[in-house]
Amino acid sequence: MPTFVMLTRLAPGALSSPEALEEAEKAMMAQLRSVCPEVTWLASYAVLGPHDYLDVFTAPDIETAVRVSSLVRSFGHAHTEVWAATEWQRFKELVRDLPPAGQPHTPVLPG
């Protein structure tokens, strides 16, 4: 199943207290399980920088990832970015047969 990384930035004043943050998280996860039961949440991090949170999840397709992003935006009054991610070992397998930089690729034709 494809893996997605989601960065979230809350709107200023979106949550008034740590308790409100936890309540919003519980409500959002309950809604997510109901609406997108095929999504598996892999990790969540609070991060420094222009975003507040980084989440990693799997979903069957991009449309489901869009639904996750929309749901998070609606609960947290937030801006989200979702990126498809490829596990490092798989990425190396995918690029192993590419030609070196600057050299044309000559496909091998059968027969």
C-alpha positions as CSV (number, residue, x, y, z in Angstrom):
1,M,0.0,0.0,0.0
2,P,1.4,3.5,-0.8
3,T,2.9,5.5,2.0
4,F,2.2,9.2,2.4
5,V,3.8,12.0,4.5
6,M,1.5,14.8,5.6
7,L,2.8,18.1,7.0
8,T,0.3,20.2,8.9
9,R,0.3,23.8,10.0
10,L,-2.5,24.9,12.3
11,A,-4.1,28.2,11.8
12,P,-3.2,30.8,14.5
13,G,-5.6,30.4,17.5
14,A,-7.1,27.2,16.1
15,L,-6.7,25.4,19.4
16,S,-7.0,27.2,22.7
17,S,-5.3,24.8,25.0
18,P,-3.4,21.5,25.2
19,E,-6.7,19.8,26.2
20,A,-8.4,21.2,23.1
21,L,-5.5,19.7,21.0
22,E,-6.0,16.2,22.6
23,E,-9.8,16.4,22.1
24,A,-9.4,17.5,18.5
25,E,-7.0,14.6,17.9
26,K,-9.3,12.0,19.4
27,A,-12.3,13.3,17.4
28,M,-10.3,13.5,14.2
29,M,-8.9,9.9,14.6
30,A,-12.4,8.5,15.4
31,Q,-13.7,10.2,12.2
32,L,-10.8,9.0,10.2
33,R,-11.3,5.4,11.3
34,S,-15.0,5.7,10.3
35,V,-14.5,7.4,7.0
36,C,-11.2,5.8,5.9
37,P,-10.9,2.5,7.7
38,E,-8.3,1.3,5.2
39,V,-5.8,4.0,6.3
40,T,-3.1,2.9,8.7
41,W,-1.4,5.6,10.7
42,L,2.3,4.8,11.0
43,A,3.8,7.8,12.9
44,S,3.1,11.3,14.2
45,Y,5.7,13.9,15.1
46,A,5.6,17.5,16.4
47,V,8.2,19.4,14.4
48,L,10.0,22.7,14.4
49,G,9.9,25.0,11.4
50,P,7.1,26.2,9.2
51,H,4.9,23.2,10.0
52,D,3.5,22.0,13.4
53,Y,3.2,18.2,12.7
54,L,4.4,15.5,10.4
55,D,2.3,12.3,10.0
56,V,3.1,9.2,8.1
57,F,0.3,6.8,6.9
58,T,-0.5,4.3,4.3
59,A,-3.6,4.5,2.1
60,P,-4.7,2.5,-0.9
61,D,-4.6,5.5,-3.3
62,I,-4.1,9.2,-3.7
63,E,-7.9,9.8,-3.5
64,T,-7.9,8.3,0.0
65,A,-4.9,10.4,1.0
66,V,-6.8,13.5,-0.2
67,R,-9.7,12.5,2.1
68,V,-7.3,12.2,5.0
69,S,-5.8,15.6,4.3
70,S,-9.3,17.2,4.0
71,L,-10.4,15.6,7.2
72,V,-7.4,16.9,9.1
73,R,-7.9,20.4,7.7
74,S,-11.5,20.5,8.8
75,F,-10.7,19.4,12.4
76,G,-7.6,21.5,13.0
77,H,-8.4,24.6,10.9
78,A,-5.1,23.8,9.3
79,H,-3.1,23.8,6.1
80,T,-1.8,20.4,5.0
81,E,0.6,19.1,2.4
82,V,0.6,15.4,1.4
83,W,3.5,13.8,-0.4
84,A,3.8,10.3,-1.7
85,A,6.8,8.5,-0.2
86,T,8.9,5.6,-1.4
87,E,10.8,3.4,1.1
88,W,14.6,3.9,0.6
89,Q,15.3,0.3,-0.4
90,R,12.5,0.3,-2.9
91,F,13.7,3.6,-4.3
92,K,17.2,2.1,-4.9
93,E,15.6,-0.8,-6.7
94,L,13.5,1.5,-9.0
95,V,16.5,3.6,-10.0
96,R,19.2,0.9,-10.2
97,D,18.8,0.4,-14.0
98,L,18.6,4.1,-15.0
99,P,21.4,5.3,-17.2
100,P,24.2,7.4,-15.7
101,A,23.6,11.2,-15.6
102,G,24.1,12.8,-19.1
103,Q,23.9,9.5,-21.0
104,P,21.0,8.6,-23.2
105,H,19.0,5.6,-22.3
106,T,18.9,2.9,-25.0
107,P,16.0,0.6,-24.4
108,V,16.6,-3.1,-24.9
109,L,14.0,-4.4,-27.4
110,P,13.0,-8.0,-27.4
111,G,13.9,-10.2,-30.3
